[in-house]
Amino acid sequence: MLRHLKTLFATPVLYAYSGPTVPTAINSQRALATMSASSEQAIFANGCFWGTEHMFRKHFTNKGLIDAKVGYIGGQSEDPTYRQVCSGTTNHAEALKVEFDPSKVSYAELVEFHYRMHDPTQVNGQGPDIGTQYRSAIFFLSPEQEQTAQKVTAEVQEQHFPKDKIATKIEPAGKWWNAEDYHQEYLHHNPTGYECPSHRLHW
């Protein structure tokens, strides 16, 4: 907890995004030329979904991102509302479903970016936002995604978090629920709106 508080109030180092840094993501980037243009999906949770969507759109628009939707996943309630999810009683996570072209950006790079844009060592929260709805998670949609997520996670752990254990859960994707319309592209429509201070490039 002390580490997260220090991180929250420290002056952040500003990094520019220059592509993947771990072996699996680097090798996948080099193999993009062998991939055919198509559409795949990926689901990530790492805190308040307004900032998650903003960061992915900022760095991958016109670079493989086809679309992105914020929503809820991983809980028990059917068709949950934002108010219900924020209560912490549904066990749903606020999450982002990314549609991407694997001939332009790899799933492995997106997984590394997920880790790069938040603090994956924080348990059941992100920055000042506390609760299971803000947990860090990767929801895989195929055995191949599970394997890639596990490999990239191990590499990120070794290379970027050698002293702190990554708390991110890697689990199969259950039913997805789109969030209410006013949450979609929230920070595009409300540029001065709230964004979790942990949502920035950490390397």
C-alpha positions, -999 to 999 in steps of 0.1 A, spaced: 0 0 0 28 24 9 44 19 -26 11 27 -43 7 59 -22 42 70 -31 35 64 -67 2 83 -66 17 115 -52 51 114 -69 58 135 -100 54 111 -129 81 105 -154 68 112 -189 75 85 -215 68 85 -252 54 53 -267 79 37 -290 66 1 -294 70 -31 -274 99 -39 -251 95 -76 -241 106 -105 -263 72 -120 -272 57 -86 -281 88 -76 -301 89 -109 -320 51 -106 -327 57 -71 -341 83 -83 -364 59 -110 -377 31 -86 -386 41 -87 -423 31 -124 -424 -4 -117 -410 -35 -112 -431 -57 -82 -425 -87 -93 -403 -104 -84 -371 -98 -98 -336 -109 -88 -301 -91 -84 -268 -104 -75 -234 -85 -57 -206 -94 -43 -172 -71 -19 -154 -91 6 -134 -116 32 -144 -125 24 -180 -126 60 -191 -88 62 -189 -83 27 -203 -102 36 -234 -85 70 -237 -50 55 -236 -57 27 -261 -73 51 -286 -46 77 -281 -18 52 -289 -34 28 -314 -58 48 -335 -47 44 -372 -22 18 -359 -43 -13 -358 -72 -2 -336 -105 -8 -353 -129 0 -324 -131 0 -287 -160 -3 -262 -161 1 -225 -182 -23 -205 -185 -49 -177 -173 -84 -174 -163 -111 -149 -193 -108 -125 -226 -126 -118 -253 -100 -125 -272 -99 -158 -271 -66 -177 -255 -47 -149 -257 -9 -146 -228 14 -138 -243 22 -104 -246 -15 -96 -210 -22 -107 -197 7 -87 -213 -7 -56 -189 -36 -58 -216 -61 -53 -217 -76 -88 -180 -86 -90 -179 -72 -126 -148 -53 -136 -149 -21 -156 -131 -32 -188 -123 -23 -224 -131 -45 -254 -106 -38 -282 -112 -47 -319 -79 -47 -337 -63 -57 -370 -36 -84 -362 -17 -74 -394 -11 -40 -379 -8 -46 -342 -3 -79 -324 -22 -92 -294 12 -95 -276 18 -58 -280 -16 -49 -267 -10 -71 -236 23 -54 -229 6 -20 -234 -21 -30 -209 7 -34 -183 25 -3 -195 -4 20 -189 -12 12 -153 1 -2 -120 -5 -40 -123 9 -46 -88 -20 -29 -71 -47 -54 -58 -84 -46 -64 -79 -10 -73 -60 15 -94 -46 47 -79 -73 62 -57 -100 41 -72 -105 11 -48 -127 -19 -53 -129 -52 -72 -145 -33 -101 -112 -16 -107 -91 -48 -106 -64 -55 -131 -73 -84 -154 -69 -99 -189 -99 -118 -202 -87 -141 -229 -109 -152 -258 -89 -182 -270 -62 -207 -258 -37 -188 -280 -46 -155 -263 -42 -172 -229 -7 -185 -238 4 -152 -251 -9 -133 -221 9 -157 -198 42 -153 -217 41 -115 -219 31 -113 -182 61 -134 -172 84 -112 -193 69 -79 -180 73 -93 -144 110 -100 -149 119 -69 -170 97 -42 -154 86 -53 -120 115 -75 -106 107 -64 -69 69 -63 -70 45 -91 -78 20 -85 -107 -15 -89 -94 -32 -91 -127 -56 -120 -132 -56 -139 -165 -90 -156 -169 -114 -167 -196 -138 -141 -208 -174 -146 -197 -204 -126 -209 -197 -90 -219 -220 -61 -213 -215 -28 -231 -216 1 -206 -241 29 -210 -237 52 -240 -225 82 -220 -194 61 -209 -183 54 -245 -154 77 -255 -161 96 -223 -128 116 -222 -132 125 -259 -165 141 -251 -154 154 -217 -117 163 -221 -115 178 -186 -132 148 -170 -117 124 -144 -88 102 -155 -71 79 -130 -36 93 -123 -22 58 -128 -32 58 -164 -1 69 -181 29 53 -198 51 38 -170 80 29 -194 
